[in-house]
Structure formats: structure tokens, C-alpha cells
């Protein structure tokens, strides 16, 4: 699972320019043995979109996309019930991958100078609770050279399992322990004034349940600002540039995930009783 934010400088613009519309895209992939389905809905906003998955042997899961105009992107994949292999009798669960992308534009408007410092800050989260078969990574790319990576390491072992790491060469190093990890970031780089700056965001969640009721979650919400009050920042229509509060408390996501797992266990027990 992961998230990507890339900023690229585009063509020149004026203070009266109407910035290009935002473009949304979602993609859901489910694959277990012989079953595979794809769904893509480009060029339209998505809010709380859920795609169900099944492995054909009683295993099921959900992939959920959430977006808002702050802008924020979040995705979650969760195995909700386990199936039983028809030949060997072992538990099975579907593989799930969900991706959401958002492309939009911003413009720094004000007195003409070659460049000005553009500040980027925000919040995010990577969540893979007790699920070695679920992966999470968050990427933040700014300009041409800066690249920050938030990654979940799904390696079995008390010292490394359920850790998220922030890396940017030798510039940043930060470890966030625990199965539910939120992060905040702050960065700045030189950007042109009165020119279109293209922003690309993407979040990815994936898990392979195996014999576990696994789940994974990714979230990203950036905020752009300048310190000089002679300048303002425009955004694509329908996109707000606002500072959001911190990432929801880990207990909130824990309750959500427990709810998914509870539904799956209930369905599994009902199948057992019917058998």
C-alpha cells in the first residue's frame, strides 16, 4: 500500500488563468487463482467507493476508496471472510489491490520573481495491523530531485514487523513503531510564480490474506503555502487547499478494521454451521 505525491512545473500562466480541472482515477484488482476482475473509473470524483471481491471458494474482501476536496486520498483493502480450498481444505482469502489517483494544478499568484519558496506540509497514514501478508508504502515526490518514502515493512519478527519508515537519502530518517502508523511531513522547494504547477497524488493499498483476516490502509493529504503575504495560491476548480487536522487516532482505524474482521468471522461461522 502506498501513496505518491508528485509536483511538476508546467506552462506559464497569469493571475487570471482558470486552472485545468482535476482528474480522478480509481483501479481495483482482485486475483485468486483463476479469478481476476478489473475496474477503472477515470475523470470523475470518487467518494466512499467500495468494490467487493470473492475467491470462488467462500473467501471475500472489500476495497474502499475515499476522496475529498481538501484534497485527501485514502484507500483500504480488507479480507472480510476466509474460504476453504475445495480440494485441500485449507483456508483461502482473495488478493486485493486498490489504487486512487488525483491530478490537479496550483498556481502561485503575485509579483513576478524568478522563484519563490513553496512550502508543502500535511498528514498521512500507513496501516497494516498484524498482517504480514499486507504491505504499505507512501511516497511523496516534490520537484525534480526530492523524494520521500514512507514504507511499511511486512517482515516477520518483533523488531521489524509493523514498522513504518520515512526515508529521503540522508536528509530525513524517522521510524514510527506500532501496527497503526500516522505521519506528518513538511518540506519546501523553489517554484516559479504565475506558472502552472501540476500535482499528482496516488494512494495504493494491497493485501494477500492467505490464512489471515488481513487489511491495509493508506492516506495522504498535502497543504501548499507561501510565507510572503504578497502571494496567494490558486487551485483547480473544486479543489481546496486547506490545512487538515492530524491523522485520525489509531484507535479509530482499529475499530474499523475490527468491524471488517467481525463481519468476516460471522459469515465464516454461519457457513460452518450450515455445513
C-alpha positions in Angstrom: 0.0 0.0 0.0 1.3 3.4 -0.6 0.7 7.0 -1.7 2.5 9.2 -4.1 2.6 13.0 -4.4 4.5 14.4 -7.4 4.8 18.1 -8.3 5.8 19.1 -11.9 6.1 22.6 -13.3 4.0 23.2 -16.4 3.4 26.1 -18.8 3.3 29.8 -17.9 0.0 31.2 -16.5 -1.3 34.5 -15.5 -3.2 35.6 -12.4 -6.5 35.4 -14.4 -5.9 31.9 -15.6 -8.6 29.3 -14.9 -6.6 26.2 -13.9 -7.3 22.9 -15.6 -9.9 20.6 -14.0 -8.8 17.9 -11.6 -8.8 14.3 -12.9 -9.6 11.4 -10.7 -8.9 7.7 -11.4 -9.6 4.5 -9.4 -8.4 1.0 -10.0 -9.4 -2.2 -8.2 -7.8 -5.6 -8.8 -8.8 -8.9 -7.3 -7.0 -12.1 -8.1 -7.1 -15.5 -6.5 -6.1 -18.5 -8.6 -8.5 -18.4 -11.6 -10.4 -15.3 -10.7 -9.5 -11.8 -11.8 -11.5 -8.6 -12.3 -10.6 -5.0 -13.1 -12.5 -1.8 -12.7 -11.4 1.7 -13.6 -13.4 5.0 -13.5 -11.3 7.9 -14.7 -12.1 11.6 -14.9 -14.7 11.6 -12.2 -14.7 12.3 -8.4 -14.9 9.3 -6.2 -16.2 9.2 -2.6 -16.5 6.1 -0.5 -16.5 3.8 -3.4 -16.4 0.1 -2.4 -15.6 -2.9 -4.6 -16.2 -6.4 -3.2 -14.1 -9.4 -4.1 -14.5 -13.1 -3.8 -12.2 -16.0 -4.5 -14.8 -18.5 -5.6 -14.3 -20.7 -2.5 -16.2 -18.7 0.1 -13.4 -16.1 0.7 -14.4 -12.5 0.4 -13.0 -9.0 0.9 -13.6 -5.3 0.2 -11.5 -2.5 -1.3 -12.7 1.0 -0.3 -11.7 4.4 -1.9 -12.4 7.7 -0.2 -11.6 11.2 -1.5 -12.4 14.7 -0.6 -11.7 18.2 -2.0 -9.2 19.1 0.8 -7.6 17.3 -1.2 -7.3 14.0 0.5 -7.0 10.5 -0.8 -7.4 7.2 1.2 -7.8 3.6 0.2 -8.4 0.4 2.3 -8.3 -3.2 1.4 -9.6 -5.8 3.9 -10.2 -9.5 3.7 -13.6 -9.9 5.4 -14.0 -13.7 5.4 -12.0 -16.8 4.7 -12.9 -19.5 2.2 -12.0 -23.2 2.1 -10.0 -24.8 -0.7 -12.3 -27.4 -2.3 -9.5 -30.0 -2.7 -7.1 -29.5 0.1 -9.3 -28.0 2.8 -7.0 -25.1 3.8 -8.3 -21.6 4.4 -8.2 -19.2 1.4 -8.7 -15.5 1.0 -8.6 -13.1 -2.0 -5.7 -10.9 -3.1 -6.8 -7.3 -3.2 -5.2 -4.2 -4.6 -6.8 -0.7 -4.7 -5.4 2.5 -6.2 -6.8 6.0 -6.4 -5.1 8.9 -8.2 -5.8 12.7 -8.3 -4.2 15.1 -10.8 -4.8 18.8 -10.3 -3.0 22.1 -10.7 -1.9 25.0 -8.4 -0.5 28.5 -9.2 1.4 30.9 -7.1 0.0 34.4 -7.9 1.8 37.6 -7.1 4.7 40.0 -8.2 6.9 38.4 -10.8 10.2 37.0 -9.5 12.2 34.0 -10.9 11.3 31.7 -8.0 9.7 31.6 -4.5 9.8 29.1 -1.7 6.7 26.9 -1.8 6.0 25.1 1.4 4.4 21.6 1.4 3.0 20.1 4.6 0.3 17.6 5.5 -0.7 14.4 7.1 -0.9 10.8 6.2 -1.0 7.2 7.5 0.0 3.7 6.6 -1.9 0.9 8.4 -1.2 -2.8 8.3 -2.3 -4.2 11.7 -0.8 -7.6 12.5 -0.9 -8.7 8.8 2.4 -10.0 7.4 0.6 -10.5 4.1 -0.4 -6.9 3.8 2.0 -4.2 2.6 2.0 -0.4 2.8 4.2 2.3 1.5 3.7 6.0 1.0 5.7 8.1 -1.5 6.0 11.9 -1.6 7.7 13.3 -4.7 8.4 17.1 -5.0 10.0 18.8 -7.9 12.7 17.0 -9.9 15.0 15.7 -7.2 13.3 15.5 -3.8 11.7 12.1 -3.0 10.4 11.0 0.4 9.3 7.4 1.0 7.1 6.2 3.8 7.1 2.4 3.9 5.7 -0.4 5.8 8.0 -3.4 6.3 5.9 -6.7 6.4 8.7 -8.8 7.7 8.0 -11.4 10.4 9.9 -10.5 13.6 9.2 -8.4 16.7 11.9 -5.9 15.8 10.9 -5.1 12.3 7.3 -6.2 11.9 4.6 -3.4 11.7 7.1 -0.6 11.4 6.9 2.4 9.0 10.0 4.2 7.9 10.5 7.7 6.3 13.5 7.9 4.0 14.9 10.6 1.9 18.6 9.7 1.3 20.5 11.1 4.2 18.2 14.1 4.6 15.4 12.5 6.7 15.2 9.4 8.8 12.3 8.7 11.1 10.9 5.4 12.4 7.2 5.1 13.5 6.6 1.9 15.6 3.3 0.2 16.1 0.8 -1.6 13.8 -1.1 1.7 13.1 1.3 4.5 12.0 0.4 8.0 11.1 2.9 10.6 10.0 3.1 14.3 9.2 5.6 15.9 6.8 7.0 19.4 6.0 9.1 20.3 3.0 9.8 23.3 0.8 11.3 23.9 -2.6 11.8 26.7 -5.1 8.8 27.1 -7.5 8.0 29.7 -10.3 5.5 32.5 -9.8 2.5 32.9 -12.1 3.0 29.5 -13.7 1.0 26.3 -13.6 2.3 23.7 -11.2 0.9 20.2 -11.8 0.3 18.0 -8.8 -0.1 14.2 -8.9 -1.3 12.2 -6.0 -1.8 8.4 -5.7 -2.5 6.0 -2.8 -2.3 2.3 -3.0 -3.5 -0.4 -0.6 -2.9 -4.1 -1.1 -3.1 -7.3 0.9 -2.9 -11.0 0.4 -4.9 -12.6 3.2 -3.7 -16.1 3.0 -4.9 -17.7 6.2 -5.3 -14.4 7.9 -8.1 -11.8 8.0 -5.7 -9.1 6.7 -6.2 -5.5 5.9 -4.2 -2.4 4.8 -4.9 1.3 4.6 -3.2 4.4 3.1 -4.0 8.1 3.4 -2.4 11.3 2.1 -3.4 15.0 2.4 -1.0 17.8 1.4 -1.2 21.6 2.0 0.6 24.2 0.0 1.6 27.6 1.3 4.0 30.6 0.9 5.3 32.8 3.7 5.2 36.1 1.7 1.7 37.6 2.1 2.0 39.3 -1.3 1.4 35.9 -2.9 -1.6 33.6 -2.9 -2.2 30.1 -4.2 -4.9 29.2 -6.7 -6.1 25.6 -7.2 -8.1 23.7 -9.8 -11.9 24.1 -9.6 -13.4 22.0 -6.8 -10.0 21.5 -5.1 -9.5 23.2 -1.7 -6.0 24.0 -0.3 -6.6 23.7 3.4 -4.6 22.5 6.4 -6.3 19.5 7.9 -6.2 18.2 11.4 -3.9 15.3 12.3 -4.5 11.8 11.0 -7.3 10.0 12.9 -6.3 8.3 16.1 -5.1 4.7 15.6 -8.0 3.5 17.8 -10.4 4.8 15.2 -8.8 2.7 12.4 -8.5 -0.2 14.8 -12.3 -0.2 15.4 -12.9 0.0 11.7 -10.7 -3.0 10.9 -12.1 -5.0 13.8 -15.5 -4.4 12.3 -14.4 -5.7 9.0 -12.9 -8.8 10.6 -16.0 -9.3 12.8 -18.3 -9.4 9.8 -15.9 -11.9 8.1 -15.8 -14.2 11.1 -19.6 -14.1 11.5 -20.0 -15.1 7.8 -17.4 -17.8 8.2 -19.1 -19.3 11.3 -22.5 -19.3 9.6 -21.0 -21.3 6.7 -19.6 -23.7 9.2 -23.0 -24.1 10.9 -24.7 -24.7 7.6 -22.2 -27.4 6.7 
